[in-house]
Amino acid sequence: MNLSERINADMKEAMKAGDKLKLETLRMMRAAVIEFEKNGSGNAMEAADELKIVSNAAKKRKDAIEMYDKHGRTESADKERAELEIINGYMPAMMSDDDVRAELRSIIEQQGLTSPSDVGKVMGAAMKTLKGKVDGTAVQRLAKELLGAS
């Protein structure tokens, strides 16, 4: 089942259950899928495209939460958190820190990197292979840890 089909099925369930927040969030995601499909490229949606759509939706919510918290608008921030929780249900399973460390160690060994100033090189290589499987901030934190940067 692709992302569009899954969203449509979940929208039907949300309508039947009367879950307005979930329905609203799914409609927003469906609009993003439709926008992608109608962008004129004629390409079929691939898993990477689906991941990008879901990741963008999650990032928008995270940014909004940060902004609302900064300005003391807890009610709005809570709504965004609830939407983010729904969106996260469409994200692929993330790698554990131990798995990411192992992958980073492999990259560091392959490229012969040792200096804390090599974090950027590790990040570049890691994000190519781990894209969508782990958050970039976690990769950066673990790369700094492995290279002894603070």
Secondary structure, DSSP 4 states (H G I P E B T S, - for coil): --HHHHHHHHHHHHHHHT-HHHHHHHHHHHHHHHHHHTSS--PPP-HHHHHHHHHHHHHHHHHHHHHHHHTT-HHHHHHHHHHHHHHHTTSPPPPPHHHHHHHHHHHHHHHT--SGGGHHHHHHHHHHHHBTTB-HHHHHHHHHHHHT--
